[in-house]
Amino acid sequence: MTAFVTRFAPSPTGLLHLGHAFSALTASAAARKAGGRFLLRIENIDQGRCRPEFEAAILEDLAWLGLDWETPVRRQSDHFPDYDAALSRLIEKDVVYRCFKTRKEVLDEIARAPHIGRDGPEGPLYIGAPLAALEERNLLAEGAPFAWRLSMAKARDALGPLFADLSFVEQDIDGAATARVRATPEIFGDAVIARKDSGTSYHLASVHDDALAGVTHVIRGEDLRAAAHLHALLQALLGLPAPAYRHHPLIADETGKRLAKRDKAATLHALRESGASAGDVRRRLGFTD
């Protein structure tokens, strides 16, 4: 029987709040129940927004909650060559292309052709194509910024009949019910999976690192449910194992609004400063053991 391995993978762009605590506690509890492993990963590929002080606060907050995890902790910013190698495999398969359009140019193009502007999980869908070789060489020589986009058309051609059969395993939060969901990665359009300046994207780095760590169960908020569709495609293209997914409800404030990092009063640091104990927070989130 395959060992149960799950993870909590926060980005150090702010302080952890109650929603993060719920996600970390849910994953840790699932690993403990299954007699499995609980990993921590720091997803700090966004070097413009991630801060060392927030990374330190993540470790402090999780320890205060009573969680423990295996070491060393993987910090994604230490492993850009790994993601470059994964991207190179996709380039070799000819399923990605350089897109030199800015976000504004993409939106303007969609506005001129509204029939291609359906909304996807990350905003209006964009379907493009590589530039002519000479035009691309000129832009590269100028040092123009670009994003690597995953071509849905070329991915479909590369996988053949397998594309239509893409699927992933979705479980309920307790793992008691399991369903196989047909993956429809085309809901993302030609998704950005890397950029010239940042090297990778959440999607590519997450899929790579989950496979590398042997993660068998991805437990995260339901706001990331759609990502499983794109991740199933990347796993197939890269020949990576596919984990099962569990997506838990999001924690909301008293008005029903989803918590965000800007909600200072709901941060674990603020709660601790106000005199709340880790036990108080765990009980508030439904964890009594």
C-alpha positions in Angstrom: 0.0 0.0 0.0 1.3 3.4 -0.9 2.2 5.6 2.0 0.1 8.7 2.6 2.0 11.9 2.0 0.5 15.4 2.0 1.8 19.0 2.4 1.0 22.6 3.3 2.5 25.0 0.8 2.1 28.7 1.8 3.5 31.7 0.0 5.4 34.2 2.2 3.6 37.2 0.9 1.9 38.1 4.1 1.0 36.8 7.6 -0.9 33.5 7.9 -4.6 33.9 8.9 -7.3 31.6 10.1 -7.9 30.2 6.6 -4.2 29.1 6.4 -4.4 27.6 9.8 -7.5 25.6 8.8 -5.7 24.3 5.7 -2.5 23.3 7.6 -4.4 21.7 10.4 -6.6 19.8 7.9 -3.6 18.4 6.1 -1.7 17.5 9.2 -4.7 15.8 10.7 -5.3 13.7 7.5 -1.6 12.6 7.6 -1.8 11.7 11.2 -5.1 9.7 10.7 -3.5 7.8 7.8 -0.2 7.2 9.7 1.4 9.2 6.9 3.8 12.1 6.4 3.1 15.9 6.6 5.5 18.2 4.6 5.9 21.9 4.6 6.9 23.7 1.4 7.6 27.4 1.0 6.3 28.6 -2.3 8.4 31.8 -2.7 8.9 31.9 -6.5 7.4 35.4 -6.6 10.6 37.2 -5.6 8.9 40.6 -5.9 6.2 39.9 -3.2 7.7 37.3 -1.0 9.6 38.5 2.1 12.0 36.6 4.5 10.1 38.1 7.5 6.9 36.5 6.3 8.7 33.1 5.8 10.0 33.3 9.4 6.5 34.2 10.6 5.0 31.1 8.8 7.4 28.8 10.7 6.7 30.6 14.0 2.9 30.5 13.5 2.7 26.8 12.5 4.9 25.8 15.5 2.7 27.9 17.8 -0.3 25.9 16.5 1.4 22.7 17.6 2.3 21.4 14.1 5.5 19.7 13.2 6.9 18.8 9.8 9.8 17.1 8.2 13.0 18.9 7.5 14.6 20.3 5.5 11.8 22.5 4.3 11.8 22.9 0.5 12.1 26.6 -0.5 11.1 26.9 -4.2 13.4 29.9 -4.8 16.4 27.6 -4.1 15.3 25.3 -7.0 14.8 27.4 -10.1 17.1 25.0 -12.2 14.6 22.2 -11.5 11.7 24.2 -12.9 13.9 25.2 -15.9 14.5 21.6 -16.6 10.8 20.8 -16.5 10.1 23.7 -18.8 12.8 22.5 -21.2 11.0 19.1 -21.4 7.8 21.0 -22.5 9.8 23.0 -25.0 11.2 19.8 -26.4 7.7 18.4 -26.8 6.7 21.6 -28.6 3.7 22.3 -26.4 4.7 25.8 -25.2 5.4 29.1 -27.0 6.7 32.5 -26.1 4.0 35.1 -25.7 5.3 38.7 -25.9 2.0 40.4 -25.3 1.5 42.4 -22.1 -1.6 41.7 -20.0 -3.2 44.9 -21.4 -2.5 43.8 -24.9 -4.1 40.4 -24.2 -7.2 42.1 -22.7 -7.4 44.5 -25.6 -7.2 41.6 -28.1 -9.9 39.8 -26.2 -12.1 42.9 -26.3 -11.7 43.1 -30.0 -12.8 39.5 -30.3 -15.3 38.9 -27.4 -16.1 35.4 -28.7 -12.7 34.2 -27.4 -13.0 36.1 -24.1 -14.8 33.6 -21.9 -13.7 33.8 -18.3 -11.6 31.0 -16.9 -10.3 30.3 -13.4 -7.6 32.9 -13.8 -9.5 35.5 -15.8 -10.4 35.9 -19.5 -9.2 33.0 -21.6 -6.5 33.7 -24.1 -5.6 31.4 -27.0 -2.6 32.5 -29.0 0.1 31.2 -31.2 3.9 31.5 -31.5 5.2 34.4 -33.6 7.0 34.0 -36.9 10.6 32.9 -36.3 12.1 36.2 -37.5 9.8 38.4 -35.4 10.5 36.3 -32.4 14.3 36.4 -32.9 14.2 40.2 -33.2 12.2 40.5 -30.0 14.5 38.2 -28.2 17.5 40.2 -29.4 15.9 43.3 -28.0 15.5 41.7 -24.6 11.7 41.9 -24.8 9.9 40.3 -21.8 7.7 37.3 -22.5 5.7 34.5 -20.9 5.8 30.9 -21.8 2.2 29.7 -22.5 1.1 26.1 -22.7 -0.6 25.6 -26.0 -3.8 23.7 -25.5 -3.9 22.8 -29.2 -0.4 21.4 -29.3 -0.9 19.6 -25.9 -4.0 18.0 -27.4 -1.9 16.9 -30.5 1.0 15.6 -28.3 -1.3 13.5 -26.1 -3.6 12.3 -28.9 -6.6 10.3 -27.5 -5.2 10.5 -24.0 -6.1 14.2 -23.9 -9.8 13.4 -24.0 -9.3 10.8 -21.3 -7.5 13.1 -18.8 -8.9 12.8 -15.3 -8.0 13.1 -11.7 -9.1 11.6 -8.4 -11.2 13.9 -6.1 -12.0 12.8 -2.6 -14.2 14.4 0.1 -12.4 16.0 2.9 -12.4 12.9 5.1 -11.3 10.6 2.2 -14.4 8.5 2.6 -15.8 9.2 -0.9 -13.8 9.1 -4.1 -14.7 10.1 -7.6 -12.8 10.3 -10.8 -13.3 13.7 -12.5 -12.8 14.3 -16.2 -10.1 16.9 -16.5 -10.9 19.9 -18.8 -7.6 21.9 -18.8 -8.9 23.9 -21.8 -10.9 26.0 -19.2 -7.6 27.9 -18.7 -7.0 28.7 -22.3 -3.2 28.9 -23.1 -2.1 29.2 -19.5 1.1 31.0 -18.5 3.4 28.4 -17.0 6.6 30.4 -16.8 8.0 33.9 -17.4 11.3 35.2 -18.6 11.8 37.1 -15.4 10.5 34.7 -12.8 11.4 31.4 -14.4 8.3 29.4 -13.4 4.7 29.6 -12.4 2.7 28.2 -9.4 1.3 25.5 -11.7 4.6 24.1 -13.0 6.5 24.4 -9.7 3.6 22.8 -7.7 3.2 19.9 -10.0 7.0 19.3 -10.1 7.5 19.5 -6.4 4.5 17.4 -5.5 5.9 14.6 -7.7 9.4 15.1 -6.4 8.3 14.8 -2.8 6.0 11.8 -3.5 2.9 13.6 -2.4 -0.1 11.2 -2.7 -2.8 13.6 -1.5 -3.0 17.3 -2.2 -5.2 18.9 0.4 -6.0 22.6 -0.2 -8.8 25.2 -0.3 -11.6 24.8 -2.8 -10.5 28.1 -4.5 -7.8 25.9 -6.1 -10.1 23.1 -7.2 -9.9 24.2 -10.8 -6.1 24.0 -10.8 -6.4 20.2 -10.7 -7.6 20.3 -14.3 -4.5 22.0 -15.6 -2.2 20.0 -13.3 -3.6 16.8 -14.7 -2.5 17.9 -18.1 1.0 18.9 -16.9 1.4 15.6 -15.1 0.5 13.7 -18.3 2.9 15.8 -20.5 5.8 15.5 -18.0 5.1 11.8 -17.2 4.6 12.6 -13.5 2.5 10.6 -11.0 -0.9 12.1 -10.2 -2.0 12.6 -6.5 -5.5 12.5 -5.2 -7.1 15.8 -4.4 -9.1 17.0 -1.4 -10.5 20.5 -1.5 -11.8 21.9 1.8 -14.2 24.8 2.4 -12.7 28.3 2.9 -12.9 30.2 6.1 -14.9 33.4 6.0 -15.2 36.4 8.2 -18.4 37.4 10.1 -19.8 39.0 6.9 -19.3 35.8 4.9 -16.4 37.2 3.0 -13.4 34.9 2.3 -10.4 35.7 4.4 -7.4 37.3 2.7 -3.9 38.3 3.9 -5.1 41.9 4.2 -7.5 40.9 7.0 -5.1 41.8 9.8 -7.4 41.0 12.7 -7.7 37.3 11.5 -3.9 36.7 11.3 -2.5 34.2 13.7 0.0 36.9 14.9 -2.9 39.3 15.8 -4.8 36.5 17.6 -1.8 35.6 19.6 -1.1 39.2 20.5 -4.7 39.5 21.6 -4.2 36.7 24.1 -5.7 33.8 22.2 -4.1 30.5 22.8 -3.2 27.9 20.1 -5.9 25.7 21.7 -8.5 28.5 21.3 -7.7 28.8 17.6 -7.7 25.0 17.0 -11.1 24.7 18.7 -12.5 27.7 16.8 -11.6 25.9 13.6 -13.1 22.6 14.8 -9.9 20.7 15.8 -10.3 19.4 19.4 -7.4 16.9 19.6 
